[in-house]
Amino acid sequence: SYSFCTLLALTAANMGERTSAREASMEVVIAMFSVLALAWTMTADLSFLPPLFGEQCPEKKFTRYEEFHPFYLSEHSDETCRLLHFVGTSLVIVWLFVLNMGSAHKSIAMLSLACAAGNVVEVMTRGFPTAQYEALAMVATFVVTSLILNQKKPTVFFVALLLGYGFAWIGHFQFEKNKPATWTYTTWSFISDFRMYFEILNGRLTVGLPKN
């Protein structure tokens, strides 16, 4: 269920800058703990967190990620839409983990903590119909983590966002003809995109070009 977390963990364990073995080791440890924080927020019961906007609003129908993922797949029923998501996510993986291998473990820490923060804020803002607070928490956490890790190439992540969401939203607006789920569930949609990617790779889902 958590192929995204697995991908981050495996990459974190094998990538680090070679300028300083001690520094690289510490950064990899931070990345691994970040992945664990993400996994915890994905599986733990966070209902103890205080709601900021009252009771859960009708637009937020789900309280567990495993309930959300089937809905996410239903919002990606068009094979061309899924193909564009697959292309975009492939480019993100190549960009983050191949072309920018020297900073990959830092990207892992930033992505993991951003998603963990998004999961926490998602629970606290279920009374709000859209996900801008959740998205803001993700971006803010990413930026702070970037500063802590002295990331010299913060634009790497934003290029990845452009690649991933650019292809995905073309799929939604041009082929699926619906609103991206990320507008309501930013963090879960981000994670489900990677999960759908692996489901396509293992043959559980199909992709295709538009039919005339």
The 8 nearest C-alpha neighbors of each residue, nearest first, counted from 0:
[[1, 2, 194, 65, 3, 4, 191, 5],
 [0, 2, 3, 4, 5, 194, 38, 190],
 [1, 3, 5, 4, 194, 0, 6, 193],
 [2, 4, 6, 1, 5, 193, 194, 190],
 [5, 3, 7, 1, 2, 6, 8, 34],
 [4, 6, 2, 8, 3, 7, 9, 1],
 [7, 5, 3, 9, 4, 8, 2, 10],
 [6, 8, 4, 10, 5, 9, 107, 11],
 [9, 7, 5, 11, 10, 6, 31, 4],
 [10, 8, 12, 6, 11, 7, 5, 13],
 [9, 11, 7, 13, 12, 8, 14, 6],
 [12, 10, 104, 8, 9, 13, 14, 27],
 [11, 13, 9, 10, 14, 8, 27, 31],
 [12, 14, 10, 11, 9, 15, 27, 104],
 [15, 13, 11, 104, 10, 12, 103, 100],
 [14, 16, 23, 104, 101, 17, 27, 13],
 [17, 15, 101, 23, 18, 102, 14, 19],
 [16, 18, 19, 20, 15, 23, 101, 22],
 [19, 17, 16, 20, 23, 22, 15, 21],
 [20, 18, 22, 21, 17, 23, 16, 24],
 [19, 21, 23, 22, 24, 17, 18, 16],
 [22, 20, 24, 23, 19, 25, 26, 18],
 [21, 23, 19, 25, 24, 20, 26, 18],
 [22, 24, 20, 26, 15, 21, 25, 16],
 [25, 23, 21, 27, 22, 26, 20, 28],
 [26, 24, 28, 22, 27, 23, 29, 21],
 [25, 27, 29, 23, 28, 24, 30, 22],
 [26, 28, 30, 24, 29, 25, 11, 104],
 [29, 27, 31, 25, 30, 26, 32, 24],
 [30, 28, 26, 32, 27, 31, 33, 25],
 [29, 31, 108, 27, 33, 28, 32, 107],
 [32, 30, 28, 34, 33, 29, 8, 27],
 [31, 33, 35, 29, 34, 30, 36, 28],
 [32, 34, 30, 36, 31, 108, 35, 111],
 [33, 35, 37, 31, 32, 36, 111, 38],
 [36, 34, 32, 38, 37, 33, 39, 31],
 [37, 35, 33, 39, 34, 38, 32, 115],
 [36, 38, 115, 34, 40, 35, 39, 111],
 [39, 37, 35, 41, 36, 40, 34, 42],
 [40, 38, 36, 42, 41, 37, 43, 35],
 [39, 41, 37, 43, 38, 42, 115, 118],
 [40, 42, 38, 39, 43, 37, 118, 64],
 [43, 41, 39, 40, 38, 44, 64, 63],
 [44, 42, 40, 39, 45, 41, 38, 46],
 [43, 45, 46, 42, 47, 40, 41, 63],
 [44, 46, 47, 48, 43, 122, 119, 40],
 [45, 47, 48, 44, 122, 49, 123, 50],
 [48, 46, 45, 49, 44, 50, 122, 123],
 [47, 49, 46, 45, 123, 50, 122, 119],
 [48, 50, 123, 51, 47, 46, 122, 124],
 [51, 49, 123, 52, 53, 124, 48, 126],
 [50, 52, 123, 124, 53, 49, 126, 125],
 [53, 51, 126, 50, 124, 127, 54, 125],
 [54, 52, 126, 50, 51, 55, 125, 124],
 [53, 55, 126, 56, 52, 125, 50, 51],
 [54, 56, 126, 125, 59, 53, 57, 127],
 [55, 57, 126, 58, 59, 128, 54, 125],
 [58, 56, 59, 60, 55, 128, 126, 125],
 [59, 57, 128, 56, 60, 183, 129, 127],
 [60, 58, 57, 56, 61, 125, 128, 55],
 [59, 61, 58, 57, 62, 56, 55, 67],
 [62, 60, 63, 59, 67, 66, 64, 58],
 [61, 63, 64, 60, 66, 122, 67, 59],
 [64, 62, 66, 65, 61, 67, 41, 42],
 [63, 65, 67, 66, 68, 187, 62, 41],
 [66, 64, 67, 63, 68, 69, 0, 62],
 [67, 65, 64, 63, 68, 61, 69, 70],
 [66, 68, 64, 70, 65, 69, 61, 71],
 [67, 69, 71, 70, 65, 66, 64, 72],
 [70, 68, 72, 71, 67, 73, 66, 65],
 [69, 71, 73, 67, 68, 72, 74, 66],
 [70, 72, 68, 74, 69, 73, 67, 75],
 [71, 73, 75, 69, 74, 70, 68, 76],
 [74, 72, 70, 75, 76, 71, 69, 68],
 [73, 75, 71, 72, 76, 70, 180, 177],
 [76, 74, 72, 73, 77, 81, 80, 71],
 [75, 77, 73, 74, 78, 72, 175, 81],
 [78, 76, 80, 79, 75, 175, 81, 174],
 [77, 79, 206, 207, 81, 80, 82, 76],
 [80, 78, 82, 207, 208, 81, 77, 209],
 [79, 81, 170, 83, 77, 82, 78, 174],
 [80, 82, 84, 78, 79, 83, 206, 85],
 [83, 81, 79, 85, 206, 80, 84, 78],
 [82, 84, 86, 80, 85, 166, 81, 167],
 [85, 83, 167, 81, 87, 82, 86, 88],
 [84, 86, 82, 88, 83, 87, 196, 89],
 [87, 85, 83, 89, 84, 88, 82, 90],
 [86, 88, 163, 84, 90, 166, 89, 85],
 [87, 89, 91, 85, 90, 163, 86, 84],
 [90, 88, 86, 92, 91, 87, 85, 93],
 [89, 91, 93, 87, 88, 92, 94, 86],
 [90, 92, 88, 94, 159, 89, 93, 95],
 [93, 91, 89, 95, 94, 90, 96, 88],
 [94, 92, 97, 90, 91, 96, 95, 89],
 [93, 95, 91, 98, 92, 90, 97, 96],
 [96, 94, 92, 99, 93, 103, 91, 97],
 [95, 97, 100, 103, 93, 92, 99, 94],
 [98, 96, 93, 100, 99, 94, 95, 92],
 [97, 99, 94, 100, 93, 96, 95, 101],
 [100, 98, 95, 101, 97, 102, 96, 103],
 [101, 99, 103, 97, 96, 102, 98, 95],
 [100, 102, 16, 99, 103, 15, 14, 104],
 [103, 101, 105, 100, 104, 99, 106, 16],
 [102, 104, 100, 106, 105, 96, 101, 95],
 [103, 105, 107, 11, 106, 102, 14, 15],
 [106, 104, 108, 102, 107, 103, 109, 30],
 [105, 107, 103, 109, 104, 108, 110, 102],
 [108, 106, 104, 110, 105, 109, 7, 111],
 [109, 107, 30, 105, 111, 33, 106, 110],
 [108, 110, 141, 106, 112, 107, 111, 144],
 [111, 109, 113, 107, 108, 112, 106, 114],
 [112, 110, 114, 108, 34, 113, 33, 109],
 [111, 113, 115, 114, 109, 33, 110, 116],
 [112, 114, 137, 110, 140, 116, 141, 111],
 [113, 115, 117, 111, 116, 112, 186, 118],
 [116, 114, 37, 112, 118, 117, 113, 40],
 [117, 115, 119, 113, 114, 118, 137, 112],
 [116, 118, 114, 133, 120, 137, 115, 119],
 [117, 119, 121, 115, 116, 120, 114, 40],
 [120, 118, 116, 121, 117, 122, 115, 123],
 [119, 121, 123, 117, 122, 133, 118, 124],
 [122, 120, 118, 124, 119, 123, 133, 117],
 [123, 121, 120, 119, 124, 125, 118, 45],
 [122, 124, 50, 120, 121, 51, 125, 49],
 [125, 123, 126, 121, 127, 122, 51, 120],
 [126, 124, 55, 127, 122, 123, 59, 121],
 [125, 127, 55, 52, 56, 54, 124, 53],
 [126, 128, 125, 124, 129, 52, 56, 55],
 [129, 127, 58, 56, 126, 59, 183, 130],
 [130, 128, 183, 127, 131, 182, 184, 58],
 [129, 131, 183, 133, 132, 182, 184, 134],
 [130, 132, 134, 133, 135, 129, 182, 185],
 [133, 131, 135, 134, 130, 136, 120, 124],
 [132, 134, 117, 130, 136, 131, 120, 135],
 [135, 133, 131, 137, 136, 132, 130, 185],
 [136, 134, 132, 138, 137, 133, 131, 139],
 [137, 135, 139, 133, 134, 138, 117, 140],
 [136, 138, 113, 134, 140, 117, 135, 139],
 [137, 139, 141, 135, 140, 136, 142, 134],
 [140, 138, 136, 142, 141, 137, 135, 143],
 [141, 139, 113, 143, 137, 142, 138, 136],
 [140, 142, 109, 138, 144, 113, 139, 143],
 [141, 143, 145, 139, 140, 144, 138, 146],
 [144, 142, 146, 140, 145, 141, 139, 147],
 [145, 143, 147, 141, 146, 142, 109, 140],
 [144, 146, 142, 150, 148, 143, 147, 141],
 [145, 147, 149, 143, 144, 148, 150, 142],
 [148, 146, 144, 149, 145, 143, 150, 142],
 [147, 149, 145, 150, 146, 144, 105, 26],
 [150, 148, 146, 147, 151, 145, 144, 152],
 [149, 151, 145, 148, 152, 153, 146, 105],
 [152, 150, 149, 153, 145, 102, 154, 148],
 [151, 153, 154, 150, 155, 102, 156, 145],
 [154, 152, 155, 156, 150, 151, 145, 157],
 [153, 155, 157, 152, 156, 158, 159, 151],
 [156, 154, 153, 158, 157, 152, 159, 95],
 [157, 155, 159, 154, 158, 153, 160, 106],
 [156, 158, 160, 154, 159, 155, 161, 153],
 [159, 157, 161, 155, 160, 156, 154, 162],
 [158, 160, 156, 162, 91, 157, 161, 163],
 [161, 159, 157, 163, 158, 162, 164, 156],
 [160, 162, 158, 165, 159, 164, 163, 157],
 [163, 161, 159, 165, 160, 87, 164, 158],
 [164, 162, 87, 160, 88, 165, 161, 166],
 [163, 165, 167, 166, 161, 168, 160, 162],
 [166, 164, 162, 161, 167, 163, 168, 169],
 [165, 167, 87, 169, 83, 164, 168, 163],
 [168, 166, 84, 164, 170, 169, 165, 83],
 [167, 169, 171, 170, 165, 166, 164, 172],
 [170, 168, 166, 172, 171, 167, 173, 165],
 [169, 171, 80, 167, 168, 174, 173, 172],
 [172, 170, 175, 168, 176, 169, 177, 174],
 [171, 173, 176, 169, 170, 174, 168, 177],
 [172, 174, 170, 169, 171, 176, 175, 168],
 [175, 173, 170, 176, 171, 172, 80, 79],
 [174, 176, 171, 177, 77, 80, 170, 172],
 [177, 175, 172, 171, 174, 173, 178, 170],
 [178, 176, 175, 171, 172, 179, 74, 174],
 [177, 179, 180, 171, 176, 172, 182, 181],
 [180, 178, 181, 182, 171, 177, 168, 74],
 [181, 179, 182, 183, 184, 188, 178, 71],
 [180, 182, 185, 184, 188, 179, 183, 189],
 [183, 181, 180, 130, 184, 179, 185, 129],
 [182, 184, 129, 130, 181, 180, 185, 128],
 [185, 183, 181, 187, 186, 188, 180, 182],
 [184, 186, 181, 188, 187, 182, 134, 183],
 [187, 185, 189, 188, 117, 114, 184, 190],
 [186, 188, 190, 189, 184, 185, 191, 64],
 [189, 187, 191, 181, 185, 186, 190, 184],
 [188, 190, 186, 192, 187, 191, 185, 193],
 [189, 191, 187, 192, 188, 193, 3, 186],
 [192, 190, 194, 188, 193, 189, 195, 187],
 [191, 193, 195, 189, 190, 194, 188, 196],
 [194, 192, 196, 191, 195, 190, 3, 197],
 [193, 195, 191, 196, 197, 192, 2, 3],
 [196, 194, 198, 192, 193, 197, 191, 199],
 [195, 197, 193, 199, 194, 198, 85, 192],
 [198, 196, 200, 199, 194, 195, 201, 193],
 [197, 199, 195, 203, 201, 200, 196, 204],
 [198, 200, 204, 202, 196, 197, 201, 203],
 [199, 201, 197, 198, 202, 196, 203, 204],
 [202, 200, 198, 199, 203, 197, 204, 196],
 [201, 203, 199, 204, 200, 198, 205, 197],
 [202, 204, 198, 201, 199, 205, 200, 197],
 [205, 203, 199, 202, 198, 206, 195, 201],
 [206, 204, 199, 78, 202, 203, 207, 81],
 [205, 207, 78, 82, 81, 79, 204, 208],
 [208, 206, 78, 79, 82, 209, 205, 81],
 [207, 209, 79, 210, 78, 206, 82, 80],
 [210, 208, 79, 211, 207, 78, 174, 77],
 [211, 209, 208, 207, 79, 78, 174, 77],
 [210, 209, 208, 207, 79, 174, 78, 77]]
